[in-house]
Amino acid sequence: MQPWNPEAETLDVTPGDTPEIFQASPQSQLAKTRLWLWVGSAIALVYVALTRNSSLASLGWAAGSLLLLCGIADFMLRRQLRPGRPLVALYPDGIESPSFAGRLLWKDMSGVAVELVQNVPSLQLQLRSAPGQMDKRSFWTGRNPSRPSIVLTPFSALDQERLFAAVQQRLQHVTPSAQASNPLLEERQFQDQLKALAPHTWVTYGLIAINVAVWGLMVAQGADVLKPSVELLLQWGGNATSEVQRGQWWRLLTAAFLHSGVVHLAMNMLGLWVIGQTVERIYGHRVFLLVYLGSALCGSALSLHFSAQKAVSVGASGAVFGLAGALLAAVFQHRKTLPKIFGKQMLSGMGFFVLYSLVQGFAQTGIDNAAHVGGLLAGALMAFILPERFDMAQYRAQLKPRAAAALVLALGLTFGLAVLAPPAALDIQRSYDGMAAFNRGMQGFSTAMKQLGQEAQQAKAGGMTEVEWDARGRSVHAPAFQKVQADLATAWLPPQDPRNSYLQEVRHFHSLVLEALAMASVLAPGSTRPEPVDPQRMAVLEAEMQKSTERMSAMAAQMQRKP
């Protein structure tokens, strides 16, 4: 058997035969893949341009490389989708296709089936056993010489059904025991029945609209489109262990409607759109919402043990993983009664999505994989309780008690996980308040020092008398330094931050300056120069201020040298 030759322009048709021809379709799954290839490439290019501070030359090189790769892939797809190109020819005595060499005769076949190869549907022809021919797929090529196959993705859905039925009809003339059902037709009829249960998945649409609206409001309030500040996400309801343990339990839900960037939002909404519509049709609108919100809560609750310990966790991914878990559980429970193609595609496709996403989450930093795992498990557990709409009579009879049980399960898991979470490793609100106080304090200290220095130069140049300069120290500059004191006292930096030692030195220097400025002065009889009431203490303060200034200068120079 020879593999499909993409260079073959046409299929040879034997003169005198009247074959039934099947051609590639522009409405096929392969054609849609070609479209999404370019759409995805354009999105990736825009993302790189917006998020990377690269030169025009670097962006041009990236764009050229991407266009080259997409062009090659597009060329290969177009070779298979060329209009008028026969991909299968059915004759009275056999079948021909570029997928295999020569013509396979009906009399040499025992049956036909639709199998998934790497989650791609293929028409598999089952040859009668022959001496020396093993019924085993090759490890290297993935092909089984006893079961030659034709990939169905170049054909439209209707042509796929017609092709299977035509092959099946010809086989039954020589093999009456050949399979009588059409799995492609069964799968389409099942999908039609699902869509009839919920022609419009309103809850999915509504959830996407709410997430996008919340994002739009944040941007309208000044949030960065690509990466909003963590402080803003916390203010809007991001999940953090320290805040939940203060009693702000509502964050477990609000965090599921916030996102850390437009790309984060787009990826989650794409997942919700793809998975959500199927799950909503299987479970119904209200039960679907229960699974979504319950998974979001449990994902956030498990995150309290991990990512939310030291960071602010946001995103709908926990809820989306919950929908994936519910879909897997539903298909697994009914795998023997559901159409074979639907069941296999869902189990393999959704299983791969979940596994790949979890592996990526564990391998990369900045991903709240605990929320993914929590949502996935919660969605699957609720799905094992909840009824599906595969049997409407049974669904109606079981809906209320099972929905109540699933609600109790979701709330119980959320409460238990949240209560058992260890104390927060980092007080998020305190850290942000402390950082804000640090920035204000350092800015205020710098401004006060600058004003003090300017007036000192003015007094030295004769712009004011020494008595006036001395009085302004207590009436103007001492209050300015006093105002900065509160911010410096509450300023906070992470323990590993190298600026901590500098902050301590600024606090020390600030206290020295404030004490010196606030110290009262006296005028000796006949003198115009004020003297401190405690000359010895002032001498100590001045000496220590000189040393502190030298230490701060050394620290600042060292911090500038560090990358």
C-alpha positions as CSV (number, residue, x, y, z in Angstrom):
1,M,0.0,0.0,0.0
2,Q,1.3,3.5,-0.9
3,P,0.5,6.6,1.1
4,W,-1.5,9.4,-0.3
5,N,0.5,11.3,-2.9
6,P,-0.4,15.0,-2.6
7,E,1.3,15.6,-6.0
8,A,-1.2,13.5,-7.8
9,E,-3.3,16.0,-9.7
10,T,-6.1,13.6,-10.9
11,L,-7.3,10.1,-10.3
12,D,-7.0,7.9,-13.3
13,V,-10.4,6.7,-14.5
14,T,-10.4,3.5,-16.5
15,P,-12.1,4.1,-19.9
16,G,-15.5,2.4,-20.3
17,D,-16.3,2.5,-16.6
18,T,-18.9,4.9,-15.1
19,P,-17.5,5.6,-11.6
20,E,-19.2,7.7,-8.9
21,I,-16.7,10.5,-8.2
22,F,-16.2,12.2,-4.8
23,Q,-14.3,15.5,-4.8
24,A,-12.9,17.9,-2.1
25,S,-15.3,20.5,-0.9
26,P,-14.7,24.2,0.0
27,Q,-17.2,23.6,2.8
28,S,-15.2,20.8,4.3
29,Q,-13.4,20.7,7.7
30,L,-10.1,21.0,5.8
31,A,-11.2,24.2,4.2
32,K,-12.2,25.6,7.6
33,T,-8.7,24.6,8.9
34,R,-7.1,26.6,6.2
35,L,-9.2,29.7,7.1
36,W,-8.3,29.4,10.8
37,L,-4.7,28.9,9.9
38,W,-4.5,32.5,8.6
39,V,-6.8,33.9,11.3
40,G,-4.7,32.4,14.0
41,S,-1.5,33.6,12.3
42,A,-2.8,37.2,12.1
43,I,-3.8,37.1,15.8
44,A,-0.4,35.8,16.8
45,L,1.3,38.5,14.8
46,V,-0.8,41.3,16.3
47,Y,-0.1,39.8,19.8
48,V,3.6,39.8,19.3
49,A,3.6,43.3,17.9
50,L,1.6,44.6,20.9
51,T,3.4,42.7,23.7
52,R,7.0,42.7,22.6
53,N,9.2,45.7,22.6
54,S,10.9,44.7,19.4
55,S,12.4,46.7,16.6
56,L,10.8,46.9,13.2
57,A,13.5,44.7,11.8
58,S,12.7,42.0,14.4
59,L,9.0,42.3,13.8
60,G,9.6,42.1,10.1
61,W,11.7,38.9,10.5
62,A,9.0,37.3,12.7
63,A,6.2,38.3,10.2
64,G,8.2,36.9,7.3
65,S,8.9,33.6,9.1
66,L,5.3,33.2,10.1
67,L,4.1,34.0,6.6
68,L,6.5,31.5,5.1
69,L,5.4,28.7,7.4
70,C,1.7,29.5,6.8
71,G,2.2,29.7,3.1
72,I,3.8,26.3,3.0
73,A,0.9,24.8,5.2
74,D,-1.7,26.7,3.1
75,F,-0.1,25.3,-0.2
76,M,-0.4,21.7,1.1
77,L,-4.0,22.3,2.2
78,R,-5.0,23.9,-1.2
79,R,-3.4,20.9,-3.0
80,Q,-6.0,18.7,-1.3
81,L,-8.9,21.2,-1.7
82,R,-8.4,22.0,-5.4
83,P,-11.9,22.2,-7.0
84,G,-12.6,19.5,-9.5
85,R,-10.0,17.1,-8.2
86,P,-11.4,13.5,-7.7
87,L,-10.3,12.0,-4.4
88,V,-12.4,8.8,-4.6
89,A,-13.9,6.9,-7.5
90,L,-16.3,4.1,-6.9
91,Y,-16.6,1.4,-9.7
92,P,-18.9,-1.5,-10.0
93,D,-16.0,-3.8,-9.0
94,G,-13.9,-1.7,-6.7
95,I,-12.7,1.6,-5.4
96,E,-9.7,3.9,-6.3
97,S,-8.1,6.7,-4.3
98,P,-4.8,8.5,-4.1
99,S,-4.7,7.2,-0.5
100,F,-3.6,3.7,-1.8
101,A,-2.2,2.2,-4.9
102,G,-4.4,0.7,-7.6
103,R,-7.9,-0.4,-7.3
104,L,-9.2,-2.3,-4.3
105,L,-11.9,-4.8,-5.3
106,W,-15.2,-5.2,-3.4
107,K,-14.8,-8.9,-3.3
108,D,-11.6,-8.6,-1.3
109,M,-13.3,-6.6,1.4
110,S,-15.2,-7.8,4.5
111,G,-16.5,-4.5,5.7
112,V,-16.2,-0.7,6.1
113,A,-16.1,1.5,9.1
114,V,-15.3,5.0,10.2
115,E,-12.4,5.2,12.6
116,L,-10.6,8.1,14.2
117,V,-6.9,8.4,13.5
118,Q,-5.4,11.1,15.7
119,N,-9.0,12.3,16.2
120,V,-9.5,12.7,12.5
121,P,-12.3,10.6,10.9
122,S,-11.2,8.2,8.2
123,L,-13.1,5.7,6.1
124,Q,-11.5,2.4,6.8
125,L,-11.8,-0.5,4.4
126,Q,-11.5,-3.9,6.0
127,L,-9.7,-6.4,3.7
128,R,-10.2,-10.1,3.9
129,S,-7.3,-11.9,5.6
130,A,-4.6,-13.1,3.3
131,P,-1.6,-15.4,4.1
132,G,1.3,-13.5,5.5
133,Q,-0.5,-10.2,5.9
134,M,-0.8,-8.9,9.5
135,D,-3.7,-6.9,10.7
136,K,-1.6,-4.4,12.6
137,R,-0.9,-0.7,12.3
138,S,2.7,0.3,11.5
139,F,4.4,2.2,14.3
140,W,6.2,4.5,11.9
141,T,3.5,5.3,9.3
142,G,0.4,4.7,11.4
143,R,-1.1,2.7,8.5
144,N,-2.5,-0.8,8.6
145,P,-2.1,-2.6,5.2
146,S,-5.1,-4.8,6.1
147,R,-7.3,-1.8,6.7
148,P,-6.5,0.9,4.0
149,S,-8.2,4.2,4.9
150,I,-9.3,7.5,3.3
151,V,-9.2,10.7,5.3
152,L,-12.7,12.3,5.3
153,T,-11.8,15.9,6.2
154,P,-11.5,17.1,2.6
155,F,-15.2,16.2,2.0
156,S,-18.3,18.1,3.2
157,A,-20.4,16.4,5.9
158,L,-23.0,15.5,3.4
159,D,-20.5,14.0,1.0
160,Q,-18.9,12.0,3.8
161,E,-22.3,10.4,4.5
162,R,-22.9,9.7,0.8
163,L,-19.5,8.2,0.4
164,F,-19.9,5.8,3.3
165,A,-23.4,4.8,2.1
166,A,-22.2,4.2,-1.4
167,V,-19.3,2.0,-0.3
168,Q,-21.6,0.2,2.1
169,Q,-24.2,-0.4,-0.6
170,R,-21.6,-1.9,-3.0
171,L,-20.1,-4.1,-0.3
172,Q,-23.5,-5.5,0.7
173,H,-23.8,-7.0,-2.8
174,V,-20.7,-9.2,-2.2
175,T,-20.8,-9.3,1.6
176,P,-24.4,-9.3,2.9
177,S,-23.2,-9.4,6.5
178,A,-21.4,-6.0,6.1
179,Q,-22.3,-3.3,8.5
180,A,-25.8,-1.9,7.8
181,S,-25.8,1.3,9.8
182,N,-24.1,4.6,8.8
183,P,-22.2,6.0,11.8
184,L,-21.7,9.4,10.0
185,L,-25.5,9.7,9.6
186,E,-26.1,8.6,13.2
187,E,-23.6,11.2,14.4
188,R,-25.2,14.0,12.4
189,Q,-28.7,13.1,13.6
190,F,-27.5,13.0,17.2
191,Q,-26.0,16.5,16.7
192,D,-29.2,17.7,15.2
193,Q,-31.2,16.4,18.2
194,L,-28.8,18.1,20.6
195,K,-29.2,21.4,18.7
196,A,-33.0,21.0,18.7
197,L,-32.9,20.8,22.6
198,A,-31.3,24.2,22.7
199,P,-31.2,26.0,19.3
200,H,-29.7,29.0,21.1
201,T,-27.3,28.5,24.0
202,W,-28.3,31.7,25.8
203,V,-26.3,31.1,29.0
204,T,-23.1,30.6,27.1
205,Y,-23.7,33.8,25.2
206,G,-24.6,35.6,28.4
207,L,-21.5,34.5,30.3
208,I,-19.3,35.6,27.4
209,A,-21.1,38.9,27.3
210,I,-20.6,39.4,31.1
211,N,-16.9,38.6,31.0
212,V,-16.3,41.0,28.0
213,A,-18.4,43.7,29.7
214,V,-16.5,43.5,32.9
215,W,-13.2,43.7,30.9
216,G,-14.6,46.7,29.0
217,L,-15.5,48.5,32.2
218,M,-12.0,47.9,33.6
219,V,-10.4,49.3,30.5
220,A,-12.8,52.3,30.6
221,Q,-11.5,52.9,34.2
222,G,-7.9,53.0,33.0
223,A,-6.8,49.4,33.0
224,D,-4.0,48.4,30.6
225,V,-5.5,46.4,27.7
226,L,-2.6,43.9,27.6
227,K,-1.7,43.7,31.3
228,P,-3.8,45.5,34.0
229,S,-2.1,46.2,37.3
230,V,-2.4,43.6,40.0
231,E,-3.6,46.3,42.4
232,L,-6.5,47.0,40.0
233,L,-7.4,43.3,39.7
234,L,-7.4,43.1,43.5
235,Q,-9.7,46.1,43.8
236,W,-12.1,44.7,41.3
237,G,-12.4,41.4,43.1
238,G,-9.4,39.2,42.3
239,N,-8.9,36.1,44.5
240,A,-6.3,36.2,47.2
241,T,-6.0,34.0,50.3
242,S,-5.2,36.8,52.6
243,E,-8.4,38.7,51.6
244,V,-10.7,35.7,51.7
245,Q,-9.4,34.8,55.2
246,R,-10.4,38.4,56.2
247,G,-14.0,37.4,55.3
248,Q,-14.2,38.5,51.7
249,W,-15.6,35.2,50.4
250,W,-17.2,36.9,47.4
251,R,-13.8,37.0,45.7
252,L,-14.1,33.3,45.0
253,L,-16.8,34.1,42.5
254,T,-15.9,37.6,41.2
255,A,-12.4,36.5,40.3
256,A,-13.9,34.2,37.7
257,F,-15.1,37.2,35.7
258,L,-11.8,39.1,35.7
259,H,-8.8,38.6,33.4
260,S,-5.2,39.5,33.4
261,G,-5.1,40.8,29.8
262,V,-7.0,40.8,26.5
263,V,-5.2,37.6,25.4
264,H,-6.2,35.8,28.6
265,L,-9.8,36.9,28.1
266,A,-9.8,35.8,24.4
267,M,-8.4,32.4,25.2
268,N,-10.9,31.7,28.0
269,M,-13.9,33.0,26.0
270,L,-12.8,30.8,23.0
271,G,-12.8,27.8,25.3
272,L,-16.2,28.7,26.8
273,W,-17.6,29.2,23.3
274,V,-16.3,25.8,22.0
275,I,-17.1,23.7,25.1
276,G,-20.0,25.6,26.6
277,Q,-22.5,25.2,23.7
278,T,-22.2,21.4,23.8
279,V,-22.4,21.2,27.6
280,E,-25.4,23.6,27.7
281,R,-27.3,21.4,25.2
282,I,-26.5,18.2,27.1
283,Y,-27.5,19.5,30.6
284,G,-29.9,22.4,29.9
285,H,-29.6,26.1,30.6
286,R,-30.0,26.1,34.4
287,V,-27.9,23.0,35.1
288,F,-25.2,24.3,32.8
289,L,-25.0,27.5,34.8
290,L,-24.9,25.5,38.0
291,V,-21.9,23.5,36.7
292,Y,-20.2,26.7,35.5
293,L,-20.5,28.6,38.7
294,G,-19.9,25.6,41.0
295,S,-16.7,24.8,39.1
296,A,-15.6,28.5,39.3
297,L,-16.1,28.5,43.1
298,C,-14.2,25.2,43.6
299,G,-11.4,26.3,41.4
300,S,-11.0,29.5,43.3
301,A,-11.2,27.7,46.6
302,L,-8.4,25.2,45.7
303,S,-6.3,28.2,44.5
304,L,-6.3,29.5,48.1
305,H,-3.9,26.7,48.9
306,F,-1.5,27.5,46.0
307,S,-1.3,30.5,43.6
308,A,-3.6,32.8,45.7
309,Q,-1.2,32.3,48.7
310,K,1.2,34.9,47.2
311,A,-0.6,36.4,44.2
312,V,-3.9,37.6,42.9
313,S,-5.7,34.9,40.9
314,V,-8.2,35.8,38.2
315,G,-9.8,34.2,35.2
316,A,-12.7,32.0,33.9
317,S,-10.4,29.0,33.2
318,G,-11.4,27.1,36.3
319,A,-15.1,27.3,35.2
320,V,-14.1,26.3,31.6
321,F,-12.2,23.3,32.9
322,G,-15.3,22.4,34.9
323,L,-17.3,22.4,31.8
324,A,-14.7,20.1,30.2
325,G,-14.8,17.8,33.1
326,A,-18.6,17.7,33.0
327,L,-18.5,16.9,29.2
328,L,-16.0,14.1,29.7
329,A,-18.0,12.6,32.6
330,A,-21.3,12.7,30.5
331,V,-19.7,11.1,27.5
332,F,-17.9,8.5,29.5
333,Q,-21.0,7.4,31.4
334,H,-23.0,7.1,28.1
335,R,-20.2,5.9,25.8
336,K,-22.0,2.7,25.0
337,T,-25.2,4.3,23.8
338,L,-23.9,7.5,22.2
339,P,-22.8,7.6,18.5
340,K,-19.3,6.1,18.3
341,I,-17.8,9.0,16.4
342,F,-19.2,11.6,18.8
343,G,-18.1,9.6,21.9
344,K,-14.6,9.0,20.6
345,Q,-14.0,12.5,19.4
346,M,-15.2,14.0,22.6
347,L,-13.2,11.7,24.9
348,S,-10.0,11.9,22.9
349,G,-10.2,15.6,21.9
350,M,-11.3,16.9,25.3
351,G,-9.0,14.5,27.1
352,F,-6.0,15.8,25.0
353,F,-7.1,19.5,25.7
354,V,-7.3,18.9,29.4
355,L,-4.0,16.9,29.6
356,Y,-2.1,19.4,27.5
357,S,-3.4,22.4,29.3
358,L,-2.5,20.9,32.7
359,V,1.0,20.0,31.6
360,Q,1.5,23.5,30.3
361,G,0.2,24.9,33.5
362,F,2.7,22.9,35.6
363,A,5.6,23.6,33.3
364,Q,5.1,27.4,33.1
365,T,5.0,30.1,35.8
366,G,2.2,32.5,36.3
367,I,-0.6,30.0,35.5
368,D,-3.0,29.1,38.3
369,N,-3.2,25.4,37.7
370,A,-4.8,24.8,41.0
371,A,-7.9,26.6,39.8
372,H,-7.8,24.4,36.6
373,V,-7.6,21.2,38.7
374,G,-10.3,22.4,41.2
375,G,-12.7,23.4,38.4
376,L,-12.1,20.2,36.4
377,L,-12.7,17.9,39.4
378,A,-15.8,19.8,40.6
379,G,-17.3,19.8,37.1
380,A,-16.7,16.1,36.7
381,L,-18.1,15.2,40.2
382,M,-21.2,17.3,39.6
383,A,-21.7,15.7,36.2
384,F,-21.7,12.2,37.8
385,I,-24.7,13.4,39.9
386,L,-26.6,15.5,37.4
387,P,-28.9,14.0,34.7
388,E,-28.2,14.5,31.0
389,R,-30.8,15.2,28.4
390,F,-30.2,12.1,26.4
391,D,-33.4,10.7,27.9
392,M,-35.8,13.6,28.5
393,A,-38.3,11.7,30.6
394,Q,-35.6,10.5,32.9
395,Y,-34.0,14.0,32.9
396,R,-37.2,15.7,34.1
397,A,-37.8,13.1,36.8
398,Q,-34.3,13.4,38.2
399,L,-33.6,17.1,37.7
400,K,-34.6,18.7,40.9
401,P,-33.2,16.3,43.5
402,R,-30.0,15.8,41.6
403,A,-29.5,19.5,40.9
404,A,-30.0,20.1,44.6
405,A,-27.4,17.4,45.5
406,A,-24.9,18.9,43.0
407,L,-25.4,22.4,44.5
408,V,-24.8,21.0,48.0
409,L,-21.7,19.2,46.7
410,A,-20.3,22.4,45.0
411,L,-20.9,24.6,48.1
412,G,-19.6,22.0,50.5
413,L,-16.4,21.6,48.5
414,T,-15.9,25.3,48.2
415,F,-16.5,25.8,51.9
416,G,-14.2,22.9,52.9
417,L,-11.4,23.9,50.7
418,A,-11.6,27.5,51.8
419,V,-11.7,26.7,55.5
420,L,-8.8,24.3,55.3
421,A,-6.5,26.7,53.4
422,P,-3.3,27.4,55.3
423,P,-2.7,31.0,56.5
424,A,-1.8,33.3,53.6
425,A,2.0,33.3,52.9
426,L,1.6,37.0,51.9
427,D,-0.8,39.6,53.0
428,I,-1.7,40.9,49.5
429,Q,-3.6,44.0,50.5
430,R,-0.9,45.0,53.0
431,S,1.8,44.5,50.5
432,Y,0.1,46.7,48.0
433,D,-0.7,49.3,50.6
434,G,2.9,49.1,51.8
435,M,4.3,49.5,48.3
436,A,2.0,52.5,47.7
437,A,3.1,54.0,51.0
438,F,6.8,53.4,50.0
439,N,6.3,55.2,46.7
440,R,4.5,58.1,48.4
441,G,7.0,58.3,51.3
442,M,10.1,58.3,49.0
443,Q,8.5,60.9,46.8
444,G,7.5,63.1,49.7
445,F,11.0,62.7,51.3
446,S,12.7,63.6,48.1
447,T,10.5,66.7,47.7
448,A,11.0,67.8,51.3
449,M,14.8,67.4,51.0
450,K,14.8,69.3,47.8
451,Q,12.9,72.3,49.3
452,L,15.1,72.2,52.4
453,G,18.2,72.3,50.2
454,Q,17.0,75.1,48.1
455,E,16.2,77.4,51.1
456,A,19.5,76.5,52.7
457,Q,21.2,77.8,49.5
458,Q,19.0,80.8,49.5
459,A,19.9,81.6,53.2
460,K,23.6,81.1,52.4
461,A,23.4,83.5,49.5
462,G,21.8,86.2,51.8
463,G,18.3,85.8,50.4
464,M,17.0,85.5,54.0
465,T,18.4,86.2,57.5
466,E,19.6,83.4,59.7
467,V,16.7,84.1,62.1
468,E,14.2,83.7,59.3
469,W,15.9,80.5,58.0
470,D,15.8,79.1,61.6
471,A,12.1,80.0,62.0
472,R,11.1,78.4,58.7
473,G,12.9,75.2,59.7
474,R,10.3,74.8,62.5
475,S,7.3,76.4,60.8
476,V,7.6,75.1,57.2
477,H,10.1,72.3,56.8
478,A,9.5,70.3,60.1
479,P,5.8,70.0,59.2
480,A,6.7,68.8,55.7
481,F,9.0,66.1,57.1
482,Q,6.3,65.2,59.7
483,K,3.8,64.7,56.9
484,V,6.1,62.2,55.2
485,Q,6.7,60.3,58.4
486,A,3.4,58.3,58.3
487,D,4.1,57.0,54.8
488,L,7.7,56.0,55.6
489,A,6.5,54.2,58.8
490,T,3.9,52.1,56.9
491,A,6.0,51.5,53.8
492,W,6.6,47.8,53.1
493,L,8.8,45.9,50.7
494,P,9.1,42.1,50.1
495,P,11.8,40.6,52.3
496,Q,14.0,39.8,49.3
497,D,13.7,43.3,47.9
498,P,17.2,45.0,47.9
499,R,15.7,48.3,48.7
500,N,14.8,47.3,52.2
501,S,18.1,48.3,53.7
502,Y,17.8,51.6,51.8
503,L,14.3,52.2,53.3
504,Q,15.6,51.6,56.8
505,E,18.4,54.1,56.3
506,V,15.9,56.7,54.9
507,R,13.8,56.2,57.9
508,H,16.8,56.8,60.2
509,F,18.0,59.8,58.3
510,H,14.4,61.2,58.2
511,S,14.1,61.0,62.0
512,L,17.4,62.8,62.5
513,V,16.5,65.6,60.1
514,L,13.0,66.0,61.7
515,E,14.5,66.2,65.2
516,A,17.1,68.8,64.1
517,L,14.5,70.9,62.4
518,A,12.1,70.8,65.4
519,M,14.7,71.7,68.0
520,A,14.2,75.1,69.5
521,S,16.8,77.9,69.2
522,V,17.9,80.8,71.3
523,L,19.6,84.1,70.6
524,A,22.5,85.2,72.8
525,P,22.4,88.8,73.9
526,G,23.8,91.0,71.1
527,S,23.9,88.1,68.6
528,T,21.9,87.7,65.3
529,R,22.7,84.0,64.9
530,P,20.3,81.5,66.5
531,E,21.9,78.7,68.5
532,P,20.2,75.3,69.3
533,V,19.0,74.9,72.9
534,D,21.0,71.6,73.1
535,P,24.3,72.2,71.2
536,Q,25.7,68.8,72.1
537,R,22.7,66.9,70.8
538,M,22.7,69.0,67.6
539,A,26.4,68.1,67.1
540,V,25.5,64.4,67.5
541,L,22.6,64.8,65.0
542,E,24.7,66.5,62.4
543,A,27.5,63.9,62.7
544,E,25.0,61.1,62.3
545,M,23.3,62.8,59.4
546,Q,26.6,63.0,57.6
547,K,27.3,59.3,58.1
548,S,23.8,58.3,57.1
549,T,24.1,60.4,53.9
550,E,27.2,58.6,53.0
551,R,25.6,55.2,53.6
552,M,22.5,56.1,51.5
553,S,24.8,57.3,48.6
554,A,26.7,54.0,48.7
555,M,23.4,52.0,48.7
556,A,22.0,53.9,45.8
557,A,25.1,53.4,43.8
558,Q,25.1,49.7,44.5
559,M,21.4,49.4,43.5
560,Q,22.1,51.2,40.2
561,R,24.9,48.7,39.4
562,K,22.6,45.7,39.9
563,P,20.7,44.5,36.8
